[in-house]
């Protein structure tokens, strides 16, 4: 059963799955981190399950969506996802390599986005994901390119930092060691 609270303008989750996974591939003998097995599912399936459980609308940005670009980065992926969901009431940008993120965190960010232009969840002082952007950020998000993601948009609008009780919002699996830590946390 979805957890969706009564949000007057539910944002769309943009699940970023278009990255090259270069650091993980180099350290793991060529395995894509999003396809890596984790307790019987792929890493990306854990993230998608949290998104689906939240009840929020969502869109996945795959490599095929950015293949027409020369050396696409996270900024390009975000712009692609926003363009594909341009009528959304806002966006939660969530990399697909955070398998421990909780659906409750997505909902907390979505709720805080009702009164803030940019929302960044934090866990024990560390900034995490998903980062929420109100519809007023649309043009700035559509203009993103390169590897810096949406940092400039976050800085421009000034983020509302939202403390959450979710280590999963900061625990990505960029290395095989981080994947092993995720396995241990799930066990």
C-alpha positions as CSV (number, residue, x, y, z in Angstrom):
1,X,0.0,0.0,0.0
2,X,1.5,3.4,-1.0
3,X,2.4,5.8,1.8
4,X,1.4,9.0,-0.1
5,X,0.2,11.6,2.3
6,X,-2.2,14.3,1.2
7,X,0.1,16.5,-0.9
8,X,-1.6,19.3,-2.8
9,X,1.1,19.1,-5.5
10,X,3.0,15.8,-5.5
11,X,6.4,16.1,-7.1
12,X,7.7,13.5,-9.6
13,X,10.7,11.3,-8.6
14,X,13.4,11.4,-11.3
15,X,15.4,8.2,-10.8
16,X,18.8,8.6,-12.3
17,X,20.0,5.3,-13.9
18,X,22.0,6.7,-16.9
19,X,25.5,6.9,-15.3
20,X,28.5,5.0,-16.5
21,X,29.4,3.5,-13.1
22,X,33.0,3.9,-14.0
23,X,34.5,3.9,-10.5
24,X,32.5,0.8,-9.5
25,X,33.3,-1.0,-12.8
26,X,37.0,-0.4,-12.4
27,X,37.0,-1.8,-8.9
28,X,34.7,-4.7,-9.5
29,X,36.0,-6.2,-12.8
30,X,33.4,-4.6,-15.0
31,X,30.2,-5.0,-13.1
32,X,27.6,-2.2,-13.3
33,X,26.7,-1.1,-9.8
34,X,23.0,-0.7,-10.6
35,X,22.9,-4.3,-11.9
36,X,24.9,-5.7,-8.9
37,X,23.0,-8.3,-6.9
38,X,21.9,-7.2,-3.4
39,X,19.9,-9.7,-1.3
40,X,18.3,-11.3,-4.3
41,X,17.6,-8.0,-6.3
42,X,19.5,-5.6,-8.3
43,X,20.7,-2.4,-6.6
44,X,18.4,-0.3,-8.8
45,X,15.4,-2.5,-7.9
46,X,15.8,-1.7,-4.2
47,X,15.6,2.0,-5.1
48,X,12.7,1.7,-7.4
49,X,10.8,-0.3,-4.8
50,X,11.2,2.5,-2.3
51,X,10.0,5.0,-4.9
52,X,7.0,2.8,-5.8
53,X,6.1,2.3,-2.2
54,X,6.0,6.1,-1.6
55,X,3.1,6.4,-4.1
56,X,4.8,9.4,-5.7
57,X,4.8,9.6,-9.6
58,X,8.2,8.6,-11.0
59,X,10.3,8.6,-14.2
60,X,13.5,6.6,-14.8
61,X,16.3,8.2,-16.8
62,X,18.2,5.4,-18.6
63,X,21.4,5.5,-20.6
64,X,19.4,5.3,-23.8
65,X,17.8,8.6,-22.9
66,X,21.1,10.4,-22.9
67,X,22.9,8.4,-25.6
68,X,22.6,11.2,-28.2
69,X,24.8,13.4,-26.0
70,X,28.6,13.5,-26.1
71,X,29.8,12.4,-22.7
72,X,26.6,13.0,-20.7
73,X,26.8,13.7,-17.0
74,X,24.4,13.9,-14.1
75,X,23.3,17.4,-15.1
76,X,22.3,16.1,-18.5
77,X,20.4,13.2,-16.9
78,X,18.5,15.6,-14.6
79,X,17.6,17.9,-17.5
80,X,16.4,14.9,-19.5
81,X,14.2,13.7,-16.7
82,X,12.7,17.1,-16.1
83,X,12.1,17.6,-19.8
84,X,10.3,14.2,-19.9
85,X,8.0,15.3,-17.0
86,X,7.9,19.0,-17.7
87,X,4.3,19.3,-16.4
88,X,5.2,17.9,-13.0
89,X,4.6,20.0,-9.8
90,X,8.2,19.6,-8.8
91,X,10.9,16.9,-8.8
92,X,12.8,14.7,-6.4
93,X,16.1,13.8,-7.9
94,X,17.3,10.4,-6.8
95,X,20.3,8.5,-8.0
96,X,19.6,4.8,-8.5
97,X,22.6,3.8,-6.4
98,X,21.0,4.4,-3.0
99,X,19.5,1.0,-2.3
100,X,18.8,1.7,1.4
101,X,16.9,4.9,0.9
102,X,13.5,4.8,2.7
103,X,10.2,5.7,1.0
104,X,9.4,7.8,4.1
105,X,12.3,10.0,3.3
106,X,10.9,10.6,-0.2
107,X,7.6,11.6,1.4
108,X,9.3,13.9,3.9
109,X,11.2,15.7,1.1
110,X,8.0,15.9,-1.0
111,X,6.1,17.4,2.0
112,X,8.8,20.0,2.7
113,X,8.8,20.9,-1.0
114,X,5.3,22.2,-0.5
115,X,6.8,25.3,1.2
116,X,10.4,25.4,-0.1
117,X,12.0,25.8,-3.5
118,X,14.8,23.3,-2.8
119,X,14.9,20.6,-0.1
120,X,18.0,18.6,0.8
121,X,17.6,15.7,3.3
122,X,20.4,15.3,5.8
123,X,21.4,12.5,8.0
124,X,23.7,13.2,10.9
125,X,24.8,16.4,9.2
126,X,25.6,14.8,5.8
127,X,23.6,15.9,2.8
128,X,21.8,13.2,0.9
129,X,19.1,12.3,-1.6
130,X,16.6,12.8,-3.0
131,X,17.0,16.5,-3.5
132,X,13.7,18.1,-4.0
133,X,13.0,21.0,-6.5
134,X,9.8,23.0,-6.8
135,X,8.3,23.7,-10.2
136,X,9.8,27.2,-10.0
137,X,13.2,25.6,-10.6
138,X,12.1,24.0,-13.9
139,X,14.1,26.3,-16.3
140,X,17.2,26.1,-14.2
141,X,17.0,22.3,-14.2
142,X,16.4,22.1,-17.9
143,X,19.6,24.1,-18.5
144,X,21.8,21.6,-16.6
145,X,24.7,19.8,-18.4
146,X,27.8,18.1,-17.4
147,X,28.9,16.2,-14.3
148,X,28.0,18.6,-11.5
149,X,24.4,17.6,-11.2
150,X,22.2,20.3,-9.8
151,X,24.6,22.0,-7.4
152,X,24.3,25.4,-9.1
153,X,20.5,25.2,-8.8
154,X,20.7,24.2,-5.1
155,X,23.1,27.1,-4.4
156,X,21.0,29.6,-6.4
157,X,17.8,28.9,-4.6
158,X,19.3,28.1,-1.2
159,X,18.3,24.7,0.1
160,X,16.1,23.9,3.1
161,X,18.1,21.3,5.0
162,X,15.8,18.6,6.2
163,X,17.1,16.3,8.9
164,X,15.8,12.7,8.4
165,X,16.3,9.4,10.3
166,X,17.5,7.5,7.2
167,X,21.2,6.6,6.7
168,X,20.1,5.2,3.3
169,X,19.8,8.7,2.0
170,X,23.6,9.2,2.1
171,X,24.7,5.6,1.6
172,X,25.4,5.1,-2.1
173,X,27.1,2.1,-3.5
174,X,29.9,3.7,-5.6
175,X,32.4,1.0,-4.6
176,X,32.3,-2.7,-4.0
177,X,33.0,-2.0,-0.3
178,X,30.0,0.3,-0.1
179,X,27.9,-2.5,-1.7
180,X,29.2,-4.9,0.9
181,X,28.2,-2.4,3.7
182,X,24.7,-2.3,2.2
183,X,24.5,-6.1,2.3
184,X,25.5,-6.1,5.9
185,X,22.9,-3.4,6.8
186,X,20.2,-5.4,5.1
187,X,21.2,-8.7,6.7
